[in-house]
Amino acid sequence: MDKQLKTKENIINRLKKIEGQVKGIQRMVKEEKYCVDILVQIAAVRAAINKVGGIILKQYTLECLKKEIDCKDNDDKIEELIGVITKFMN
């Protein structure tokens, strides 16, 4: 299987799992579950989202950015990458 397709499927599967976690949090709120338990689940969703973001950022750097740097002005693409990393970290 193509590496890019495998990565895409991995990302989609992770996002579906996150979607399920968010629906679970909604259910917990409706059922007035213990706040600490809800916060733990929110932290888990944040961690999962950060992991997906890291995978996409790595993919962008290895594939998209590499191609662009070979074709265009390096400084602009490096600035774009710095901007994306900054947004991702905030």
VMD Tcl script that builds the backbone (N, CA, C; Angstrom):
set m [mol new atoms 270]
animate dup $m
set s [atomselect $m all]
$s set {name element resname resid chain x y z} {
  {N N MET 1 A 0.854 -1.192 0.000}
  {CA C MET 1 A 0.000 0.000 0.000}
  {C C MET 1 A 0.888 1.239 0.000}
  {N N ASP 2 A 0.486 2.220 -0.753}
  {CA C ASP 2 A 1.198 3.484 -0.840}
  {C C ASP 2 A 1.316 4.131 0.547}
  {N N LYS 3 A 2.510 4.619 0.866}
  {CA C LYS 3 A 2.752 5.203 2.200}
  {C C LYS 3 A 1.827 6.389 2.479}
  {N N GLN 4 A 1.625 7.238 1.475}
  {CA C GLN 4 A 0.761 8.410 1.655}
  {C C GLN 4 A -0.688 7.975 1.913}
  {N N LEU 5 A -1.160 6.953 1.218}
  {CA C LEU 5 A -2.519 6.444 1.420}
  {C C LEU 5 A -2.655 5.835 2.809}
  {N N LYS 6 A -1.626 5.098 3.248}
  {CA C LYS 6 A -1.641 4.499 4.577}
  {C C LYS 6 A -1.696 5.595 5.645}
  {N N THR 7 A -0.928 6.661 5.466}
  {CA C THR 7 A -0.942 7.780 6.412}
  {C C THR 7 A -2.315 8.446 6.424}
  {N N LYS 8 A -2.898 8.621 5.248}
  {CA C LYS 8 A -4.233 9.233 5.154}
  {C C LYS 8 A -5.253 8.388 5.897}
  {N N GLU 9 A -5.225 7.078 5.708}
  {CA C GLU 9 A -6.154 6.188 6.402}
  {C C GLU 9 A -5.944 6.251 7.912}
  {N N ASN 10 A -4.695 6.316 8.333}
  {CA C ASN 10 A -4.368 6.437 9.751}
  {C C ASN 10 A -4.976 7.711 10.336}
  {N N ILE 11 A -4.837 8.811 9.618}
  {CA C ILE 11 A -5.379 10.090 10.071}
  {C C ILE 11 A -6.903 10.021 10.162}
  {N N ILE 12 A -7.538 9.473 9.127}
  {CA C ILE 12 A -9.002 9.353 9.110}
  {C C ILE 12 A -9.477 8.493 10.284}
  {N N ASN 13 A -8.808 7.384 10.524}
  {CA C ASN 13 A -9.193 6.505 11.638}
  {C C ASN 13 A -9.039 7.215 12.979}
  {N N ARG 14 A -7.972 7.954 13.140}
  {CA C ARG 14 A -7.764 8.710 14.382}
  {C C ARG 14 A -8.851 9.768 14.562}
  {N N LEU 15 A -9.208 10.453 13.480}
  {CA C LEU 15 A -10.253 11.482 13.563}
  {C C LEU 15 A -11.612 10.875 13.895}
  {N N LYS 16 A -11.898 9.695 13.371}
  {CA C LYS 16 A -13.152 9.019 13.709}
  {C C LYS 16 A -13.183 8.656 15.190}
  {N N LYS 17 A -12.047 8.198 15.707}
  {CA C LYS 17 A -11.966 7.869 17.127}
  {C C LYS 17 A -12.178 9.121 17.975}
  {N N ILE 18 A -11.569 10.226 17.556}
  {CA C ILE 18 A -11.741 11.496 18.276}
  {C C ILE 18 A -13.199 11.923 18.243}
  {N N GLU 19 A -13.833 11.756 17.096}
  {CA C GLU 19 A -15.254 12.087 16.973}
  {C C GLU 19 A -16.074 11.295 17.984}
  {N N GLY 20 A -15.763 10.007 18.114}
  {CA C GLY 20 A -16.451 9.173 19.096}
  {C C GLY 20 A -16.195 9.644 20.520}
  {N N GLN 21 A -14.962 10.063 20.794}
  {CA C GLN 21 A -14.639 10.567 22.128}
  {C C GLN 21 A -15.433 11.837 22.436}
  {N N VAL 22 A -15.546 12.714 21.455}
  {CA C VAL 22 A -16.292 13.969 21.656}
  {C C VAL 22 A -17.767 13.662 21.899}
  {N N LYS 23 A -18.322 12.736 21.145}
  {CA C LYS 23 A -19.720 12.340 21.380}
  {C C LYS 23 A -19.890 11.753 22.777}
  {N N GLY 24 A -18.884 11.009 23.225}
  {CA C GLY 24 A -18.918 10.473 24.579}
  {C C GLY 24 A -18.901 11.577 25.630}
  {N N ILE 25 A -18.126 12.611 25.376}
  {CA C ILE 25 A -18.095 13.762 26.294}
  {C C ILE 25 A -19.452 14.454 26.322}
  {N N GLN 26 A -20.059 14.615 25.160}
  {CA C GLN 26 A -21.399 15.216 25.104}
  {C C GLN 26 A -22.385 14.414 25.952}
  {N N ARG 27 A -22.316 13.103 25.820}
  {CA C ARG 27 A -23.187 12.218 26.601}
  {C C ARG 27 A -22.921 12.384 28.098}
  {N N MET 28 A -21.648 12.465 28.454}
  {CA C MET 28 A -21.280 12.626 29.863}
  {C C MET 28 A -21.851 13.925 30.428}
  {N N VAL 29 A -21.788 14.996 29.639}
  {CA C VAL 29 A -22.328 16.288 30.085}
  {C C VAL 29 A -23.838 16.184 30.253}
  {N N LYS 30 A -24.525 15.597 29.273}
  {CA C LYS 30 A -25.985 15.428 29.352}
  {C C LYS 30 A -26.378 14.616 30.588}
  {N N GLU 31 A -25.587 13.598 30.891}
  {CA C GLU 31 A -25.888 12.725 32.019}
  {C C GLU 31 A -25.328 13.257 33.343}
  {N N GLU 32 A -24.753 14.450 33.273}
  {CA C GLU 32 A -24.195 15.131 34.452}
  {C C GLU 32 A -23.195 14.255 35.204}
  {N N LYS 33 A -22.281 13.673 34.455}
  {CA C LYS 33 A -21.227 12.857 35.053}
  {C C LYS 33 A -20.268 13.738 35.848}
  {N N TYR 34 A -19.458 13.105 36.634}
  {CA C TYR 34 A -18.487 13.781 37.493}
  {C C TYR 34 A -17.557 14.651 36.640}
  {N N CYS 35 A -17.421 15.921 37.027}
  {CA C CYS 35 A -16.655 16.900 36.245}
  {C C CYS 35 A -15.216 16.459 35.980}
  {N N VAL 36 A -14.604 15.848 36.972}
  {CA C VAL 36 A -13.211 15.403 36.797}
  {C C VAL 36 A -13.128 14.363 35.673}
  {N N ASP 37 A -14.086 13.470 35.608}
  {CA C ASP 37 A -14.100 12.459 34.547}
  {C C ASP 37 A -14.256 13.114 33.173}
  {N N ILE 38 A -15.091 14.125 33.102}
  {CA C ILE 38 A -15.279 14.856 31.837}
  {C C ILE 38 A -13.989 15.551 31.445}
  {N N LEU 39 A -13.336 16.181 32.385}
  {CA C LEU 39 A -12.079 16.885 32.096}
  {C C LEU 39 A -10.982 15.923 31.652}
  {N N VAL 40 A -10.960 14.744 32.233}
  {CA C VAL 40 A -9.979 13.728 31.816}
  {C C VAL 40 A -10.223 13.349 30.356}
  {N N GLN 41 A -11.479 13.199 29.978}
  {CA C GLN 41 A -11.803 12.866 28.594}
  {C C GLN 41 A -11.461 14.012 27.642}
  {N N ILE 42 A -11.671 15.234 28.084}
  {CA C ILE 42 A -11.302 16.397 27.269}
  {C C ILE 42 A -9.795 16.420 27.058}
  {N N ALA 43 A -9.037 16.121 28.096}
  {CA C ALA 43 A -7.575 16.067 27.971}
  {C C ALA 43 A -7.160 14.982 26.978}
  {N N ALA 44 A -7.861 13.856 26.995}
  {CA C ALA 44 A -7.558 12.768 26.061}
  {C C ALA 44 A -7.819 13.205 24.618}
  {N N VAL 45 A -8.910 13.938 24.405}
  {CA C VAL 45 A -9.225 14.438 23.060}
  {C C VAL 45 A -8.159 15.431 22.604}
  {N N ARG 46 A -7.756 16.324 23.498}
  {CA C ARG 46 A -6.688 17.277 23.150}
  {C C ARG 46 A -5.419 16.549 22.731}
  {N N ALA 47 A -5.037 15.545 23.499}
  {CA C ALA 47 A -3.824 14.786 23.184}
  {C C ALA 47 A -3.961 14.093 21.827}
  {N N ALA 48 A -5.132 13.542 21.564}
  {CA C ALA 48 A -5.360 12.862 20.289}
  {C C ALA 48 A -5.315 13.843 19.117}
  {N N ILE 49 A -5.909 15.008 19.292}
  {CA C ILE 49 A -5.873 16.048 18.247}
  {C C ILE 49 A -4.435 16.494 17.996}
  {N N ASN 50 A -3.676 16.681 19.077}
  {CA C ASN 50 A -2.275 17.078 18.923}
  {C C ASN 50 A -1.479 16.021 18.172}
  {N N LYS 51 A -1.774 14.757 18.426}
  {CA C LYS 51 A -1.085 13.673 17.727}
  {C C LYS 51 A -1.406 13.718 16.238}
  {N N VAL 52 A -2.666 13.896 15.892}
  {CA C VAL 52 A -3.061 13.996 14.484}
  {C C VAL 52 A -2.387 15.204 13.838}
  {N N GLY 53 A -2.376 16.319 14.541}
  {CA C GLY 53 A -1.708 17.509 14.015}
  {C C GLY 53 A -0.233 17.259 13.771}
  {N N GLY 54 A 0.399 16.549 14.678}
  {CA C GLY 54 A 1.820 16.225 14.512}
  {C C GLY 54 A 2.062 15.347 13.296}
  {N N ILE 55 A 1.180 14.385 13.072}
  {CA C ILE 55 A 1.307 13.510 11.900}
  {C C ILE 55 A 1.156 14.326 10.619}
  {N N ILE 56 A 0.162 15.209 10.588}
  {CA C ILE 56 A -0.066 16.038 9.395}
  {C C ILE 56 A 1.094 16.998 9.186}
  {N N LEU 57 A 1.598 17.586 10.243}
  {CA C LEU 57 A 2.738 18.495 10.134}
  {C C LEU 57 A 3.964 17.760 9.594}
  {N N LYS 58 A 4.194 16.555 10.082}
  {CA C LYS 58 A 5.323 15.758 9.590}
  {C C LYS 58 A 5.136 15.450 8.107}
  {N N GLN 59 A 3.928 15.041 7.737}
  {CA C GLN 59 A 3.628 14.725 6.343}
  {C C GLN 59 A 3.849 15.954 5.456}
  {N N TYR 60 A 3.374 17.099 5.918}
  {CA C TYR 60 A 3.555 18.354 5.172}
  {C C TYR 60 A 5.031 18.645 4.971}
  {N N THR 61 A 5.802 18.508 6.040}
  {CA C THR 61 A 7.223 18.814 5.969}
  {C C THR 61 A 7.954 17.852 5.036}
  {N N LEU 62 A 7.653 16.577 5.144}
  {CA C LEU 62 A 8.364 15.575 4.346}
  {C C LEU 62 A 7.977 15.591 2.874}
  {N N GLU 63 A 6.733 15.905 2.582}
  {CA C GLU 63 A 6.285 15.804 1.197}
  {C C GLU 63 A 6.035 17.156 0.553}
  {N N CYS 64 A 5.068 17.876 1.072}
  {CA C CYS 64 A 4.653 19.133 0.434}
  {C C CYS 64 A 5.756 20.188 0.466}
  {N N LEU 65 A 6.293 20.436 1.631}
  {CA C LEU 65 A 7.301 21.493 1.773}
  {C C LEU 65 A 8.556 21.153 0.980}
  {N N LYS 66 A 8.965 19.910 1.024}
  {CA C LYS 66 A 10.165 19.486 0.294}
  {C C LYS 66 A 10.032 19.787 -1.197}
  {N N LYS 67 A 8.868 19.478 -1.771}
  {CA C LYS 67 A 8.628 19.751 -3.193}
  {C C LYS 67 A 8.657 21.256 -3.468}
  {N N GLU 68 A 8.019 22.030 -2.596}
  {CA C GLU 68 A 7.939 23.475 -2.791}
  {C C GLU 68 A 9.309 24.143 -2.696}
  {N N ILE 69 A 10.124 23.712 -1.763}
  {CA C ILE 69 A 11.449 24.320 -1.591}
  {C C ILE 69 A 12.311 24.077 -2.814}
  {N N ASP 70 A 12.163 22.904 -3.438}
  {CA C ASP 70 A 12.932 22.599 -4.641}
  {C C ASP 70 A 12.542 23.504 -5.807}
  {N N CYS 71 A 11.307 24.026 -5.789}
  {CA C CYS 71 A 10.790 24.788 -6.927}
  {C C CYS 71 A 10.771 26.297 -6.720}
  {N N LYS 72 A 10.707 26.764 -5.487}
  {CA C LYS 72 A 10.453 28.183 -5.250}
  {C C LYS 72 A 11.436 28.769 -4.251}
  {N N ASP 73 A 11.118 29.976 -3.824}
  {CA C ASP 73 A 11.937 30.703 -2.864}
  {C C ASP 73 A 11.887 30.024 -1.488}
  {N N ASN 74 A 13.034 29.585 -1.008}
  {CA C ASN 74 A 13.114 28.860 0.262}
  {C C ASN 74 A 12.643 29.683 1.448}
  {N N ASP 75 A 12.997 30.964 1.498}
  {CA C ASP 75 A 12.664 31.794 2.654}
  {C C ASP 75 A 11.158 31.874 2.894}
  {N N ASP 76 A 10.382 32.021 1.834}
  {CA C ASP 76 A 8.928 32.104 1.979}
  {C C ASP 76 A 8.356 30.805 2.542}
  {N N LYS 77 A 8.819 29.676 2.055}
  {CA C LYS 77 A 8.305 28.391 2.517}
  {C C LYS 77 A 8.741 28.104 3.951}
  {N N ILE 78 A 9.938 28.503 4.304}
  {CA C ILE 78 A 10.403 28.324 5.685}
  {C C ILE 78 A 9.569 29.196 6.621}
  {N N GLU 79 A 9.276 30.412 6.223}
  {CA C GLU 79 A 8.417 31.294 7.024}
  {C C GLU 79 A 7.019 30.698 7.174}
  {N N GLU 80 A 6.507 30.125 6.098}
  {CA C GLU 80 A 5.195 29.484 6.152}
  {C C GLU 80 A 5.214 28.329 7.166}
  {N N LEU 81 A 6.264 27.516 7.123}
  {CA C LEU 81 A 6.385 26.398 8.059}
  {C C LEU 81 A 6.460 26.902 9.493}
  {N N ILE 82 A 7.235 27.933 9.738}
  {CA C ILE 82 A 7.332 28.511 11.081}
  {C C ILE 82 A 5.960 28.995 11.544}
  {N N GLY 83 A 5.211 29.640 10.656}
  {CA C GLY 83 A 3.867 30.111 10.990}
  {C C GLY 83 A 2.934 28.961 11.353}
  {N N VAL 84 A 3.003 27.879 10.600}
  {CA C VAL 84 A 2.158 26.713 10.864}
  {C C VAL 84 A 2.529 26.094 12.214}
  {N N ILE 85 A 3.809 25.954 12.472}
  {CA C ILE 85 A 4.249 25.377 13.749}
  {C C ILE 85 A 3.804 26.254 14.909}
  {N N THR 86 A 3.926 27.558 14.767}
  {CA C THR 86 A 3.508 28.489 15.805}
  {C C THR 86 A 2.016 28.349 16.085}
  {N N LYS 87 A 1.203 28.303 15.051}
  {CA C LYS 87 A -0.241 28.129 15.238}
  {C C LYS 87 A -0.548 26.796 15.893}
  {N N PHE 88 A 0.142 25.759 15.479}
  {CA C PHE 88 A -0.092 24.426 16.012}
  {C C PHE 88 A 0.243 24.364 17.494}
  {N N MET 89 A 1.253 25.068 17.907}
  {CA C MET 89 A 1.706 25.014 19.302}
  {C C MET 89 A 0.809 25.840 20.229}
  {N N ASN 90 A 0.082 26.809 19.712}
  {CA C ASN 90 A -0.776 27.655 20.549}
  {C C ASN 90 A -2.106 27.070 20.813}
}
mol reanalyze $m
mol bondsrecalc $m
mol representation Tube
mol addrep $m
